Amino acid sequence: MSKKIIALLIAAVMAVLCIGLCGCGNKTQEPESTSAGAAETQARTFIMGIDPEYPPFSYMGEDGEYTGFDVEVCKAVCEYLGWEFDVFAVNWDQKLVQLDSMECDCVWSGMTILDSMKEAGYIISRPYFDNEQVLLVKADSEFKSAKDLAGKSVAVQLGTSGESLLNGDLKDLADTFGEVVTSNSFTSCFTELAGGAVDAVFVDKPVADGYIAEHEGFRIIDEDFGAEQYGIAFRSGDAELCAQVEAALDAIIANGTYAAIVEKYPDIEGNLLLIK
């Protein structure tokens, strides 16, 4: 046998061994990028940022789990999309800072849509609830209007549209108060009112209605302070994520899931926008 033929045979054997060792001939092997991408999609967790003391939209239930209208709707959206659902309790005054730092994927908790948020680049969903601000006082107090609170103490939650109004469009009214007391939660505001530390609480109407339903001895001053709407806030650049959530909302409205949740919260049904 010639040296040339022997060399060719040796080269052929080495090539076969190389193919066998590296597995290049295995046509059934999946590309790593495809399987990794699928795993990432399946493992997606959507983190909802909420005010943990904001009934009936978001609050801690008796079972120790977060619940409320917004929480139930978001959970249904995640179930529809096949996402894992989680909740992050934000400090309401720092909600946008915590959203930007990616501690949550959205802020969805009776959040008033403000032009300043849009101007700052945040992606805001279409509105889903009509809201208004009210003054909550003790039922046996002499206060009949906001003017009667001149020289008195009024509490408001930090980071809310109510605080923004008292510092902006309603500043002239706020200047007539003896003091505007800010607290980290509405629960603290209501505690101050019940204990006599303040004379009124400037608060979202559905929250005031819910408090009155569970606590005797309080009422709302019948006065118009302007209307506002609730929406969902996403980070700048998350327009696609907002669109996914809104599409899922449309789907659960169409299949009746949304209506079933609404039935649990009759006090706010009349102000919901997505089912009108």
Sine and cosine of phi, psi and omega as CSV:
sin_phi,cos_phi,sin_psi,cos_psi,sin_omega,cos_omega
0.00,0.00,0.70,-0.71,-0.07,-1.00
-0.96,0.27,0.39,-0.92,0.01,-1.00
-0.88,0.48,-0.54,0.84,-0.02,-1.00
-0.91,0.41,-0.67,0.74,0.00,-1.00
-0.91,0.41,-0.67,0.74,0.01,-1.00
-0.87,0.49,-0.67,0.74,0.00,-1.00
-0.89,0.45,-0.64,0.76,0.01,-1.00
-0.91,0.41,-0.65,0.76,0.03,-1.00
-0.89,0.45,-0.68,0.73,0.01,-1.00
-0.89,0.46,-0.66,0.76,-0.01,-1.00
-0.91,0.42,-0.63,0.78,0.00,-1.00
-0.92,0.40,-0.67,0.74,0.02,-1.00
-0.89,0.46,-0.69,0.72,0.00,-1.00
-0.89,0.46,-0.60,0.80,0.00,-1.00
-0.92,0.40,-0.67,0.75,0.02,-1.00
-0.89,0.45,-0.69,0.72,0.02,-1.00
-0.88,0.48,-0.65,0.76,-0.01,-1.00
-0.90,0.44,-0.69,0.73,0.01,-1.00
-0.89,0.46,-0.67,0.74,-0.01,-1.00
-0.91,0.42,-0.65,0.76,-0.04,-1.00
-0.94,0.33,-0.65,0.76,-0.06,-1.00
-1.00,0.09,-0.20,0.98,0.04,-1.00
0.97,0.24,0.25,0.97,-0.06,-1.00
-0.90,0.43,-0.37,0.93,-0.04,-1.00
-1.00,0.05,0.03,1.00,-0.02,-1.00
-0.99,0.10,0.99,-0.14,-0.10,-0.99
-0.97,0.24,-0.23,0.97,-0.04,-1.00
-1.00,0.04,-0.11,0.99,-0.02,-1.00
-0.93,0.37,0.77,-0.63,0.00,-1.00
-0.98,0.18,0.59,-0.81,0.09,-1.00
-0.89,0.46,0.68,-0.73,-0.05,-1.00
-0.87,0.49,-0.61,0.79,-0.06,-1.00
-0.90,0.44,-0.59,0.80,-0.02,-1.00
-0.92,0.40,-0.76,0.65,-0.02,-1.00
-0.91,0.40,-0.61,0.79,0.00,-1.00
-0.91,0.42,-0.65,0.76,0.01,-1.00
-0.90,0.44,-0.66,0.75,0.01,-1.00
-0.90,0.44,-0.67,0.74,0.00,-1.00
-0.89,0.46,-0.63,0.77,-0.01,-1.00
-0.90,0.43,-0.66,0.75,0.01,-1.00
-0.90,0.43,-0.70,0.72,-0.03,-1.00
-0.91,0.42,-0.52,0.85,-0.10,-1.00
-1.00,-0.02,0.12,0.99,-0.08,-1.00
-0.87,0.49,0.77,-0.64,0.09,-1.00
-0.89,-0.45,0.80,-0.60,0.02,-1.00
-0.99,-0.16,0.86,-0.52,-0.06,-1.00
-0.97,-0.23,0.88,-0.47,-0.03,-1.00
-1.00,-0.06,0.83,-0.55,0.05,-1.00
-1.00,0.02,0.82,-0.57,-0.05,-1.00
-0.74,-0.67,0.35,-0.94,0.28,-0.96
-0.99,0.11,0.89,-0.46,-0.10,-0.99
-0.96,0.27,-0.10,1.00,-0.01,-1.00
-0.77,-0.63,0.88,0.48,-0.09,-1.00
-0.66,-0.75,0.86,0.51,0.03,-1.00
-0.93,0.37,0.54,-0.84,0.10,0.99
-1.00,-0.05,0.23,0.97,-0.09,-1.00
-1.00,0.05,-0.63,0.78,0.00,-1.00
-0.36,-0.93,0.81,-0.58,-0.01,-1.00
-0.21,-0.98,0.18,-0.98,0.02,-1.00
-1.00,0.09,0.83,-0.55,0.02,-1.00
-0.98,0.21,0.13,-0.99,-0.01,-1.00
-0.90,0.44,-0.38,0.93,0.01,-1.00
-1.00,0.07,0.07,1.00,0.01,-1.00
0.99,0.12,0.11,0.99,0.03,-1.00
-0.95,-0.32,0.53,-0.85,0.03,-1.00
-0.94,0.33,0.64,-0.77,0.01,-1.00
-0.53,-0.85,-0.20,-0.98,-0.05,-1.00
0.86,-0.51,0.21,-0.98,-0.07,-1.00
-0.85,0.53,-0.80,0.60,-0.03,-1.00
-0.88,0.47,-0.65,0.76,-0.02,-1.00
-0.89,0.45,-0.70,0.71,-0.01,-1.00
-0.91,0.42,-0.63,0.77,0.01,-1.00
-0.92,0.39,-0.70,0.71,0.00,-1.00
-0.89,0.46,-0.65,0.76,0.02,-1.00
-0.89,0.47,-0.65,0.76,0.03,-1.00
-0.91,0.42,-0.62,0.79,0.06,-1.00
-0.88,0.48,-0.71,0.71,0.00,-1.00
-0.91,0.42,-0.65,0.76,0.04,-1.00
-0.88,0.47,-0.66,0.75,0.01,-1.00
-0.89,0.46,-0.65,0.76,-0.04,-1.00
-0.99,0.12,-0.15,0.99,-0.03,-1.00
0.98,0.21,0.39,0.92,0.02,-1.00
-1.00,-0.09,0.49,-0.87,0.20,-0.98
-0.96,0.29,0.57,-0.82,-0.08,-1.00
-0.91,-0.42,0.70,-0.72,0.06,-1.00
-0.59,-0.81,0.35,-0.94,-0.03,-1.00
-0.83,-0.55,0.68,-0.74,0.09,-1.00
-0.84,-0.55,0.85,-0.53,0.01,-1.00
-0.99,0.14,0.93,-0.36,-0.04,-1.00
-1.00,0.05,0.36,-0.93,0.27,-0.96
-0.99,0.12,0.93,-0.37,-0.21,-0.98
-0.84,0.55,-0.56,0.83,0.01,-1.00
-0.93,0.36,-0.35,0.94,-0.02,-1.00
-0.91,-0.42,0.33,0.94,-0.14,-0.99
-0.85,0.53,-0.65,0.76,-0.04,-1.00
-0.97,0.24,-0.53,0.85,0.09,-1.00
-0.90,0.45,-0.68,0.73,-0.01,-1.00
-0.95,0.32,-0.53,0.85,0.10,-0.99
-0.91,0.42,-0.72,0.69,0.00,-1.00
-0.89,0.45,-0.53,0.85,-0.01,-1.00
-0.99,0.12,0.11,0.99,0.11,-0.99
0.92,0.39,0.47,0.88,0.11,-0.99
-0.97,0.24,-0.30,0.95,0.09,-1.00
-0.51,-0.86,0.25,-0.97,-0.03,-1.00
-1.00,-0.05,-0.29,0.96,0.03,-1.00
-0.32,-0.95,0.22,-0.98,0.20,-0.98
-0.91,-0.42,0.90,-0.44,-0.15,-0.99
-0.64,-0.77,1.00,0.01,-0.14,-0.99
-0.19,-0.98,0.92,0.40,-0.02,-1.00
0.84,0.55,0.69,0.72,-0.06,-1.00
-1.00,-0.04,0.84,-0.54,0.00,-1.00
-0.94,0.34,0.73,-0.68,0.06,-1.00
-0.97,0.26,0.87,-0.50,0.00,-1.00
-0.88,-0.47,0.64,-0.77,0.05,-1.00
-0.86,0.51,-0.56,0.83,-0.03,-1.00
-0.89,0.46,-0.53,0.85,0.03,-1.00
-0.94,0.34,-0.67,0.74,0.03,-1.00
-0.90,0.43,-0.67,0.75,0.00,-1.00
-0.90,0.43,-0.47,0.88,0.02,-1.00
-0.99,0.15,-0.07,1.00,0.09,-1.00
0.98,-0.21,-0.01,1.00,0.00,-1.00
-0.94,0.34,0.57,-0.82,0.06,-1.00
-1.00,0.02,0.85,-0.53,-0.05,-1.00
-0.90,-0.43,0.75,-0.66,0.03,-1.00
-0.92,0.39,0.16,-0.99,0.14,-0.99
-0.91,0.41,0.48,-0.88,-0.04,-1.00
-0.92,0.39,0.54,-0.84,0.01,-1.00
-0.81,-0.59,-0.05,1.00,-0.03,-1.00
-0.44,-0.90,0.69,-0.72,0.11,-0.99
-1.00,-0.01,0.78,-0.63,-0.06,-1.00
-0.76,-0.65,0.26,-0.96,0.13,-0.99
-0.52,-0.86,0.40,-0.92,0.04,-1.00
-1.00,-0.05,0.58,-0.81,0.01,-1.00
-0.67,-0.74,0.24,-0.97,0.12,-0.99
-0.96,-0.28,0.85,-0.53,0.05,-1.00
-0.98,-0.18,0.76,-0.65,-0.01,-1.00
-0.72,-0.70,0.16,-0.99,0.10,-1.00
-0.94,0.33,0.59,-0.81,-0.08,-1.00
-0.88,0.48,-0.54,0.84,-0.06,-1.00
-1.00,-0.06,0.18,0.98,0.02,-1.00
-0.98,0.20,0.28,-0.96,-0.02,-1.00
-1.00,0.03,0.02,1.00,-0.11,-0.99
-0.97,0.23,0.86,-0.51,0.02,-1.00
-0.94,-0.34,-0.35,0.94,0.01,-1.00
-0.51,-0.86,0.15,-0.99,0.01,-1.00
-0.89,0.46,-0.50,0.86,0.01,-1.00
-0.89,0.46,-0.49,0.87,0.00,-1.00
-0.94,0.34,-0.21,0.98,-0.02,-1.00
-1.00,-0.06,0.17,0.99,0.06,-1.00
-0.85,0.53,0.79,-0.61,-0.01,-1.00
0.99,0.15,0.02,1.00,-0.04,-1.00
-0.98,-0.21,0.17,-0.99,-0.01,-1.00
-0.99,-0.11,0.74,-0.67,0.00,-1.00
-0.80,-0.59,0.76,-0.65,-0.01,-1.00
-0.99,-0.15,0.51,-0.86,0.04,-1.00
-0.48,-0.88,0.52,-0.86,0.01,-1.00
-0.98,0.17,0.66,-0.75,0.06,-1.00
-0.89,0.46,0.62,-0.78,0.09,-1.00
0.98,0.19,0.11,0.99,-0.02,-1.00
-1.00,-0.09,0.23,-0.97,0.07,-1.00
-0.92,0.40,-0.48,0.88,0.06,-1.00
-0.88,0.48,-0.70,0.72,0.05,-1.00
-0.89,0.45,-0.66,0.75,0.02,-1.00
-0.87,0.49,-0.65,0.76,0.01,-1.00
-0.91,0.42,-0.68,0.73,-0.02,-1.00
-0.92,0.38,-0.40,0.92,0.05,-1.00
-1.00,-0.08,-0.12,0.99,-0.06,-1.00
-0.81,-0.59,-0.98,-0.20,-0.10,-1.00
-0.88,0.48,-0.48,0.88,-0.02,-1.00
-0.96,-0.29,0.40,0.92,-0.04,-1.00
-0.89,0.45,-0.59,0.81,0.03,-1.00
-0.87,0.48,-0.62,0.78,0.06,-1.00
-0.93,0.37,-0.71,0.70,-0.02,-1.00
-0.87,0.50,-0.55,0.83,-0.01,-1.00
-0.93,0.37,-0.32,0.95,0.05,-1.00
-0.99,0.14,-0.34,0.94,0.03,-1.00
-0.94,0.33,0.48,-0.88,0.06,-1.00
-0.93,0.36,-0.56,0.83,-0.02,-1.00
-0.31,-0.95,0.64,-0.77,0.16,-0.99
-0.96,-0.29,0.91,-0.42,-0.06,-1.00
-0.99,-0.16,0.84,-0.54,0.00,-1.00
-0.98,-0.18,0.63,-0.77,0.02,-1.00
-0.73,-0.69,0.33,-0.95,-0.03,-1.00
-0.97,0.22,-0.25,0.97,-0.02,-1.00
-0.49,-0.87,0.36,-0.93,0.07,-1.00
-0.92,0.38,-0.50,0.86,0.04,-1.00
-0.85,0.53,-0.68,0.73,0.03,-1.00
-0.91,0.42,-0.64,0.77,0.03,-1.00
-0.87,0.49,-0.72,0.70,-0.02,-1.00
-0.92,0.40,-0.58,0.81,0.05,-1.00
-0.90,0.44,-0.65,0.76,0.03,-1.00
-0.90,0.45,-0.64,0.76,0.01,-1.00
-0.92,0.39,-0.71,0.70,-0.01,-1.00
-0.89,0.46,-0.57,0.82,-0.02,-1.00
-1.00,0.08,-0.09,1.00,0.03,-1.00
1.00,0.07,0.13,0.99,0.00,-1.00
-0.96,0.28,-0.45,0.89,0.10,-1.00
-0.76,-0.65,0.27,-0.96,-0.06,-1.00
-0.98,-0.17,-0.30,0.95,-0.02,-1.00
-0.34,-0.94,0.30,-0.95,0.09,-1.00
-0.80,-0.60,0.77,-0.63,0.07,-1.00
-1.00,-0.04,0.90,-0.43,-0.27,-0.96
-0.47,-0.88,0.35,-0.94,0.09,-1.00
-0.90,0.44,0.65,-0.76,-0.09,-1.00
-0.86,0.51,-0.71,0.70,-0.01,-1.00
-0.89,0.46,-0.52,0.86,0.04,-1.00
-0.94,0.33,-0.67,0.74,0.05,-1.00
-0.89,0.45,-0.68,0.73,0.03,-1.00
-0.87,0.50,-0.68,0.73,0.00,-1.00
-0.90,0.43,-0.61,0.79,0.00,-1.00
-0.93,0.37,-0.68,0.73,0.01,-1.00
-0.89,0.46,-0.60,0.80,-0.01,-1.00
-0.90,0.43,-0.45,0.89,-0.06,-1.00
-0.96,-0.28,-0.18,0.98,-0.05,-1.00
-0.70,-0.71,0.83,-0.55,0.03,-1.00
-0.97,0.22,0.41,-0.91,0.12,-0.99
1.00,-0.08,0.34,0.94,0.00,-1.00
-0.69,-0.72,0.42,-0.91,0.03,-1.00
-0.48,-0.88,0.24,-0.97,0.00,-1.00
-0.97,-0.25,0.72,-0.69,0.12,-0.99
-0.95,0.32,0.79,-0.61,-0.05,-1.00
-0.98,0.18,1.00,-0.01,-0.02,-1.00
-0.44,-0.90,0.61,-0.79,-0.07,-1.00
-1.00,-0.06,0.85,-0.52,0.04,-1.00
-0.92,-0.40,0.26,0.97,0.03,-1.00
0.98,-0.18,0.41,-0.91,-0.04,-1.00
-0.98,-0.20,0.36,-0.93,0.05,-1.00
-0.45,-0.89,0.13,-0.99,-0.03,-1.00
-0.71,-0.70,0.48,-0.88,0.04,-1.00
-1.00,-0.07,0.55,-0.84,0.09,-1.00
-0.51,-0.86,-0.06,-1.00,0.00,-1.00
-0.93,-0.37,0.74,-0.67,-0.03,-1.00
-0.97,-0.22,0.73,-0.68,0.07,-1.00
-0.84,-0.54,0.33,-0.94,0.03,-1.00
-0.92,0.40,0.40,-0.92,0.12,-0.99
-0.86,0.52,0.74,-0.68,-0.03,-1.00
0.99,-0.10,-0.13,0.99,-0.02,-1.00
-0.98,-0.20,0.57,0.82,0.01,-1.00
-0.88,0.47,-0.60,0.80,0.00,-1.00
-0.91,0.41,-0.65,0.76,0.03,-1.00
-0.90,0.43,-0.67,0.74,0.06,-1.00
-0.87,0.49,-0.68,0.73,0.00,-1.00
-0.90,0.44,-0.62,0.78,0.04,-1.00
-0.89,0.46,-0.71,0.71,-0.01,-1.00
-0.91,0.42,-0.68,0.73,0.00,-1.00
-0.91,0.41,-0.61,0.79,0.04,-1.00
-0.91,0.42,-0.63,0.77,0.04,-1.00
-0.93,0.38,-0.60,0.80,0.09,-1.00
-0.86,0.50,-0.71,0.70,0.04,-1.00
-0.86,0.51,-0.63,0.78,-0.03,-1.00
-0.93,0.37,-0.67,0.74,-0.03,-1.00
-0.97,0.23,-0.34,0.94,0.15,-0.99
-0.94,0.33,-0.69,0.72,-0.03,-1.00
-0.91,0.40,-0.59,0.81,-0.06,-1.00
-1.00,-0.01,0.05,1.00,0.09,-1.00
1.00,-0.03,-0.11,0.99,-0.01,-1.00
-0.89,0.45,-0.67,0.74,-0.03,-1.00
-0.89,0.46,-0.71,0.71,-0.01,-1.00
-0.88,0.47,-0.60,0.80,0.02,-1.00
-0.91,0.42,-0.58,0.81,0.05,-1.00
-0.95,0.32,-0.67,0.74,-0.01,-1.00
-0.84,0.54,-0.61,0.79,-0.02,-1.00
-0.85,0.52,-0.42,0.91,-0.01,-1.00
-0.98,0.19,-0.23,0.97,-0.08,-1.00
-0.78,-0.63,0.90,0.43,-0.08,-1.00
-0.89,0.46,-0.43,0.90,-0.05,-1.00
-0.93,0.37,-0.38,0.93,-0.03,-1.00
-0.94,-0.34,-0.06,1.00,-0.10,-0.99
-0.84,0.55,-0.65,0.76,-0.07,-1.00
-0.91,0.42,-0.31,0.95,-0.03,-1.00
-0.97,-0.26,0.02,1.00,0.03,-1.00
-0.97,0.25,0.66,-0.75,-0.12,-0.99
-0.99,-0.16,-0.42,0.91,-0.15,-0.99
-0.99,0.17,-0.19,0.98,-0.02,-1.00
-0.91,-0.40,0.13,0.99,0.01,-1.00
-1.00,0.07,0.00,0.00,0.00,0.00
